[in-house]
Amino acid sequence: MARLEQRVWAIVEEVSGDSVKITEKFFRPLLKIQSTEDIESCLNILRSKGLAEYNNKM
């Protein structure tokens, strides 16, 4: 988790209580992404469009 920048971690904290239970299993595919901007984009999809759309993106 130390790889995540503060702004990305803030998004993770925001969505963790809303629509997704954030677990290690959730992070595995996310941390395979090398670009912080791409991680942030995926999390923004999760935040704005929901889990189904996020899973399609992943």
Beta strands, then each sheet from edge to edge (+ up, - down):
end
